[in-house]
Amino acid sequence: MTRRPPPAAGADASGAAAAGAEPSAAAAEPSAEAAAPAVLRAPGRLRGRLARFAGAIAVLAVTGAAAAAAVVVPPPADVPVTPVTVGVPAAASVVVCAGALAQPAGDGVGDSAFDPTPVDTVSELRAVSAASGDDDAAPAGTLAPLEGGEPLGTLRAGGSGAGALRLAGHVGPTVLRAEPVGDLPPHAAASSASITTAGDLRGLAAASCQVPAAEQWLVGGSTELSNSATLVVANPGATAAEVTIEVFGPSGAVELAGSAGFLVAPGAERALLLEGVAAEQRLIAVHVSAAGGQVTARVQDSRLNGFTPAGVDLVSAGAAPSTRQVVSGLVVPDSALDDADTAVLRLLAPAAGTTARISLLGPAGVVALPGADSVELVAGEVTDLSLGGLPAGPYTAVVDADEPVVAAAMITRTGISGEFDDVPPLERAWSAAAVPGLDATVALPAGVTGTVVLTGIGSGADGSGEGTATGVLRAIGADGGVLAERDVSVPAGTTTSLDVGSLFPGTVVAGLDLVLAPPAGASGDEEAGPELAWSVVGSVQAADGEFVSVLTPTPTAVVPDSVEVRGSHALGLP
């Protein structure tokens, strides 16, 4: 049958409008021929859709082909470029020194007959620098307030090879900046000391000034009743530092009563009373981390036994967690195993439990400590190990563990009881773990007598071994210049002590600089040779007993002379 072409849509519409009447029954039910136009229009719309779909497929095909071509075609081979050696200039040395001791908040409230500060505290600060070689000039240095401003003094170079500076009666925190000499890093250090002969803060609180870092571990102190621990964080940088602290106690990480984070403005310091945020912790260790800048941290640790002072000292940052820790400067008097107030070794495994093996290296070699040659450490729990029972003499503790640990030690001195004292006063000093085998410098504050403690740390599991650790010890005069030099040698696994006054008689020694010889074993094998660990025990003789503090040497920065830089024809990521 022949199909008729469809009538014009416009004619149909106009006709219906002109009629203006209801459609007839025939119109309501169209014939098959009348329905044909609707069937014929459908293929037109379908063809449009198919055309658009086909176009999209074509675009995708082209895009996919281009992408495939990019993947399949390999990039051009990298053009070999000869590496260029670029010199690395030596950097200045910056250390931050503590200010004078501060009476803990809340002390002095009560009976006015018991004055916590019956005498003034005498404050001293000493800074020294030494040349890297015999013929080099002394590094220049400037001491300035932490908050900035006019310098408080400069290192004097009296003679050749060393400089010195003394600042008496300082109160606030300070910063020493020592400049390199040519391409050699400076040997420089500073120490602060506070001496109080009576009252709650009786004792010597001395410490080497600290190198700023993004992370600090302070092992020592207590927040138990009659103890006070004040954390002080200093920011010598030009930008604010966001500081976060963790406090560990005998039962693990402590849930702090306040915020664990705070800001330290540039050129400022913040003090936090730890007994206010981590109360009643018999033993503590503090982890300080900083973002946005590097900081220094210390804990002012003080204790009372009733109304009798029981020691004050500054807990300085020690070596980062490691499977071997070395703690020097343990000069102890005779003691019995069960004596009270003896020296202790404090340990913490921050992340994972482990067994710590302890070796004490004395003048005659490794000394066995009954029942204390090893200790099980639970992760996050601070442990004290009594060193009672040791013969009098100098020692260095070597701690080996399968998991990283941090460590420090405390030595004590018992004083003479006063007329109205029920118990004798006690003096305490903390010694932080340090990395051995590095050139380092110590400043000795005026009025403080020094004893150098030297130990040969062997490669054996207990710190023993073959060979001898050697170096050259240089004495820096109060007016600058190198006064004298002494060769030192210590057999592996042993400790010796040298009185600074006897070592350099007839001189006023402001500091000591130790330049190490390369380690060599008995057969000349450098890898088997012992490393030299050392510290200086400072002391002041008071009317009612001896005051002590341990000064940790400031290591000379080790930087490469140059680095290799290799160019590439490609930019960005490969």
Helices and strands as residue ranges (DSSP letters): H 9-19, H 25-28, H 32-72, E 84-87, E 93-97, E 122-130, E 141-145, E 153-154, E 162-168, E 174-178, E 187-196, E 203-208, E 215-219, E 227-235, E 241-249, E 252-253, E 261-264, E 268-273, H 274-277, E 285-291, E 296-305, E 308-316, E 322-332, E 344-348, E 354-362, E 365-367, E 374-377, E 383-386, E 393-414, E 426-432, E 440-443, E 449-457, E 468-477, E 482-491, E 495-499, H 500-503, E 509-516, G 526-528, E 531-542, E 545-551, E 554-555, E 562-565
